[in-house]
Amino acid sequence: MIICTEYCREMLECGMLERDKKALRKNSVALCKELVVDELFIQLLQADGILTENMAENILAGETSQKRSWRLLLLLPKRGPKAFQSFCSALQGSEQQHLCNLLLQSQEMEAKETQVDCFQPERAPEENSERLAQNSRKRTPRSSLPFPIQEEYAAKRARTHAESMEFSLDADSPINTPVLPCSPDFYLSHCQQSYRMKSSPRGYALVISNVSFDSCSAPDLDPRKGGEVDDEVLRKVFTELDYHVSVHRDLTAQGMRTCIETFCRRPEHRTVDSCVVCLLSHGVEGAIYGTDGKLIQLDWVFEAFDNAHCPLLQNKPKMFFIQACRGDEMDCGVEQLDGPVRISSPSCEQHDAGREGERDADMARRNMGRPRIKLPQRSDMICGFASLKGQRICTAAMRNTKRGSWFIQELNAALRLHAKDTHLSDILVQVNARIKEREGYAPGTAHHRCKEMSEFTSSLCKDLYLFPKYQPQY
């Protein structure tokens, strides 16, 4: 009997409190619609011991934001009495305080309703006896069930509503056609003249998306409505292209710097063939804004990934997609990490002609230290910009609140449809052509029939094919 009692107590402790379950069920539709379940949010729950590694992977594998939210909401009630509090803390830690407030207000309303039900007027003894008998007869058919039927029914009803809502959103969402696969024949006929792209994953992708800005420190920067659509689109398409994607939203300028520095120093870059960096925010020429209204210079971003500062990505393609302009800097060169011993200059410039004797003597002296072939300080990069250099992006006209920004929309579509047999430079040419044809539609405003023109720069030294969904046999 004692063992049975202890077992029952443990089973009760494993579940969530009924009031917390009710709050989640009552607000399940709003949560599915508005909750952002990204890596940061999941890590907060993992840190509290609410989710295991397998649970986290299963949730993040959801194809849409709504599916990830629903998977989490199905799991939470089974993760113990502390799961609800941890969930609310994660909402606060990921700047989703409004959803936390929604849940807490729901609990307060439930508590008030319960108090009202408790204060019933006194009945005559015979009336109470009759009432108890009626209640007893009503409960008899359900007394053998371990859980109330209503709990299961409410969960099913909420799920149907959420799924139908998700379908209606998809009707006006970005293209979600699966990434078309590269054929074996295409890979074999193009792999020799292109960058190596055989690793699985192909590389690591970083997405920083600033949507909401501090109203005190950045009063002139409006929220980028639809920006959350952009980062979800990028997460999905690069995941399908076999990249490990990490999404970070609403970072200050210093937060962006820290995030980029951490990313470019990842030791895993050694074993992969490329990397992707996407920066989405308000911007000016040569810089983009953090949520605190401070600027981070794009030249600093490129420098963080150059051959000197990020040696693990030397000779590997580095792809950038940002909405700002560029800068340049004197290139003094840097020794190549693990490069072959330099025997002669691989590409003698015209002004060196006639100095072979001096150069050979100098080479002989330096060969004693086995110098490496030099690389330019910055190479093997390609960067797509949403607008031309010198132009400030018009966020009101160039970004749809449901489908996201023009540039990300077209990039997503082109990658899905053409990455199978088109190198990235030509894909960005296609993006340019598509954006050239677009016009803003906002009658009665200055943005009606507005235009945008994207562009890209490249220091790639080979063709860059992503060879989607093809894994060569080693």
N, C-alpha and C positions, 0 to 999 in steps of 0.2 A: 504493500500500500504506500509506503514511504517513497519507494522508487517511482511508482506511478505518479505520485504527487509532484516529485521533482521533475519528472519528464514533462508533465503538463505545464509546469511553471516555465521551463526552458522553451517550450513551444510557444507559449504566450509572449515571452520576451523577444522571440525572433520576429514577430510581426509588428506592423506599425499601429499606433493607437487609432482607434476608430474615428475620432474627431479629425485626425490628420488625413486619414483615407477619404473622409467625406469632403474635406477641403480640396483635395486633388481631383476627386471625381466631379465635384460641382464646377470646377474651373478647367476641366480637361480640354475643352474646345479652345478656350482662350490661350491656354498654355501651348497646345499644338500649333496654334497660329503664330504666336509671338515669341515663344521661347527660342533662344539661340543656343543650340547644343554644339559647341566646338571643343577643340582639344583643351583649352583653358578650363572650360566649365567641367569637363569630365575629370581633369586632373585635380580640381578642387574636391570632387566627390571621392576620388581615389585616395587623396591625402587623408580623408576622414575615415577611410576603411569601408566606405559604403559600396564601392564597386571594385570588383577584381579586374585584373588585366584582360581576361577573356570577355567579361561583360563590357568593358570599355571599348574593345575592338568591335564587338558585335553591334553596339550602339552607333559608333562612328561609321560603320559600314552601310548605314542607311543611305539610300540614294538621294533623299530630299531632307530638308530641315524638318518637315513635319513627321517623316518616318522616324528620324532619330529621336525627336521629342516623344513620339508615341512609345517607342521601345523603352525609353527611360521611364516614362510614366507607368508603364506596365510592370516594370521591375521594382520601382521604389517601395511599394507597399510590402514587399517581401524582404526588405533589407534592414529590418529591425526598428525599434522605437526611436532611434536617433536619426533615422534617415530623413524625416521631414525637416528637422532643424538644420541638418547638414545641407539639404536642398535649398532651404531659405538662405543660408549663409553663402552658398555658391551663387545664388541669384544676386545677392548684394555684392559679392566679390567680382562678378562679371558685369556690373553696371546694369542689372535688370531689376532694380529696386521696385519698379512699378508692379512686377509680377509677384514679388514677395509681399508687397502691400495688399495685393488682391487676395492672396491666400490668407493672410492674417485677418483681413476684414471679414472674409467669409467665415472664419472661425468665431469671430466676435458676434456676428449675426446669428450663427448657430447657437452660441451660448445664451444669447438673449431669448431666442425662441424657446430654448429648453427651460429657462427660468419661468417664462410665461406659462408653459404647460404644467409646471410643478404646482403653481398656485391655483388649484381648482376649488370651487366652493364645496363645502361639506354636504354630503348626501345622507339621507336617512339610512339606518343600518340595513333595512330590507332592500333599499335601492342599491347600496354597495354590494350586497350579496348577489343581486340579480346581475349587476355590472360585471362582477368577477366571474360569474358563471358564463356570461356571454363571451367574455375575453378568453376564457378557458376553451370554449367550443371553437372559437375562431382560431386559436393557436394549435389545436390538435392536429390538423393535416400537415403542419410544417414542423412539428416538434422533433421528427426523426432526422431532419437535415442538419448537417454540421454548421452551415453558414446560411445567412438569410438569402433568399432567392433574389431579392431586390439588389443586393450588392453586385451580383454577377450580371444582372440585366442592365443595370446602369452603366457598367463598364462597356458592355457590348454596344449599347445605344450611342455612347459618346464616341466610340471608335468609328462607327458607321458615319456619324456626322463629320468627324475629322477627315476621314478619307474622301468623302464627297466634297468637302471644302477644298482639300488639296487638289482634287481633280479640276475644280473650277479655277483655282489659281494657276495651274499648269497651262490652262488654255490661253493665258495671257503672259506666260513666262518665257524666258529665253529658250532657244532651240535646245532640245535635249536628245536629239538623234544620237545613238551610240557612235562613238569614235570608230570610223571605218578602219579595218585592219590592213596592214601592209602585207602584200603577197610575198611568198618565198622567192619567186622569180625577180620581183622588183628589188628586194634586199640584195640578192646575189649580184645583180647587175649594177648596183649603185654603191655598195658598201666600201669599195676600194678607194673611190675618190672623195669620200665624205668623212666627217668626224666619226670616230668609233662611237657606236650607240648600241651596245650589247648588254650592258649591266641590267640587272633587275634588283631594285628599282633603277630606272634610267638616271635618277638623281633625286635631289631634295629641292622642294619648292617652298618659298617663303612668301606669304601674302599679308601685307599690312594695309588695313582698310580703316581709314578715319571717317566715321559717319557723323558722330555728334561732337561738337566743340564746346569748350568751356565758355559759358555766357559772360563770365567776368573778365577772364584774361584774353578771350578772343571774341568780343561782341560783334565784330563785323563778319565773322565766318558762320554762315547759315548751315544748318544740318544738311548733309548730303543724302536726302531721301532717295532710296534706290541703291545706295552704296552697299547695303547689306546683300542685295541681290547680286551685285558684281562679285563680291568675295565668295559667295556660294557657287556662282557659275565657274569661277576660276578653280575653286577647290575640286569641283566635280570633274571638269575637263582634264586637269592635270593629274588627278587620281586615275582617270581612265587611260591616260598616256603613260601610266606606270611611274608616277612620281610620288614620293612621300610628302604630303602637303601639310604645312602648319599655317593656321590663320590667326592673326592677331588684330584685334579691332580697338580703335580709339586709344592710340598711344600718344603721349606727349613727345616733343622733339627728342628729349633725352631718352625716353622710353624706346623710341624708334632706333636711336643710335645703339643702345644696349642690345636690342633685339637683333639688329643686323650684325653687330660684332660677334654675338654669340653664335649666330647662324654661320657666318663665314669661317669660324674657327672649328666647326664640327669635324671631328676626326673621320667621320663616315664619308666625307667628300673624297677621301683617298681611294675608295673602292667603287665609286660610281663614275659615270661618264659625262655628266653635265649638271647644271643647276639653273633654277628659275627664281627670279625675284620680281614680285609685283607690288607696286606702291600706289595706293589710291587715296587721294586727298585733294584739298584745295592747294593751288600752287601759284608760283610766280616764275619768272624766267630763271632757270637754274636752281630752283629750290622748291620744296614742298612744305606744307604746314603740319606741325603737330597739333594735337587738340588744345594745347595751351597757347596757340597763336604764334609760337616761335618756329623759325625756319630751320630745316635741315638741308644742307647743300647737296645737290645731286653729284657734284664732283667728288665729294667725300664718300658717297655711296659707291661710286665706281672704283675709287681708290681702295676701298675695303676689300674688293674682289680682284684687284690687279695681281700681276705675277709676283710682285714683291710681298704684298700683304696676305695673299691667299695662295701659297705655293701648292697646296693640295689640288687646286683647280687649274694649275698651269697646263696649257695646251688643250684644255677642255672648253667646250662652248658654254658661255654664260649668257643667259637670256634675261632681259629686263623689259618690263612693261609698266610704264609710268606716265603720268600726266604732267609733265614739266619739261624744261629745256636742259641743254647740256653746257658743259664748259670743257676747256682743254688745258694742258699743262706741258711744260718742257719735259721731254723723255730722255732721261740719262741712262736708261738701261739697267738690267739687273741680271746677275748670274742665274742660269737655269738650274733648278733643283734636279739632281739625278740625271742631268743631260750628258751627252757624249763628250769626250775630251775634244777640245778645239784644236784642230790641226791647221786650218787656214780660214780666212774670213769667208763666210758663205756667200757674201754678196758685196763685193768691193765697190765703193762709190767712186765716181769719176775723179774727185779731188785727191784720191789716194794713188792715182796712176803715177808710176815712176818712183814709188817709195817702197818697192818690194824688198830691197835689201835691208832697209831699216826695220821693216815690219817683220821679216824673217828672223833677224837677230833678236828683236824684242820677243817674238814668239818662243824662241829657244830658251830665253831666260825664264819666261813665265810658265813654260811647259813643266818645269821642275815642280811647280805647285799644282799641276794637273788642272788648269782652269777649265771652266765649263763654257759651252756655247751660251751666248747671251740671248735673252728674249727682250723684246720691247717691254717697257714698264706696263703697258696696257694693250692687250690683244685678245682675240678670240671672244669678243663681246658683240652682241647685237641688242639694240634697244628700240622698242616701239613706243612712240609718243602719241598721245591722243590729239595733239594740236601742233601747229607750226611754231617754230622758235620765235619768241617775242610776243606771242599772243596769250592773253589771259583766257583760260577756259571759262566759257559761259555755262555754269552748272545748271541753271534753270531750264535752258533749252536743250542741252546736250545729254541729259540724263533722264530717262523715263523712270518714274517712281515704282513701276511694277516690273519693267524689263531690264532696268539698269542702264548704264551709259552706252552710247553708240559704239565707242571703241571696243569695249569689252564684249558687247553683243556680237560685233562682226568678227573679232578675234576668235571667240568661242565657236561661231559657226564655221569659220574657215578651217580651224584646227580639226574640228570633228569631221568635216567633209573631205578635206584635202591633205591632211598630214600623211596619209597613207602613201602618197606618191609625189609630194611637192616639198621642196626644201623651204626652210623658214623665211628666207628673204623673199621668195615668190609669194608665200602666204601673206606676208605683210604688204606686198604690192597689191594683192587682191583685197586686203582690208582697206587700203587707201582708195581703191577704185569704188568699193561699196560706200564708203563714207562720203566720197566726193558727190555721190548721187543723192544723198539724204538731205532733207530739209526739215527744219523745226516747224511744229504746228502749234501755235499759241495765239489764236486770233485776238486782236485788241491789245497785244503786248509788243514790246520792242523785239521780242524773240521770234515772232512769227516769220516763217520762211528763212530762219537763220541757217547758216552753213557752217561746216567744220571741215578741216583738212588735217588728217593724221600724217605722220612721216616716221621714218626710222633711220637709224645710223648703224653701221656695221664695221667691225674690224675682224670679221670671220675670215679664215684663211682656207676654208674648205666648204663644200656644200654641207648644210645642216639638215639632215633628215632625222625625224624622230622614230621612224620605223615602228608605228604603233602596233601593239599586240603581237609582235613577232619576236620570238626568242630564238636566236641562232643556236645551233648545236655546237658545243665547244669540242 
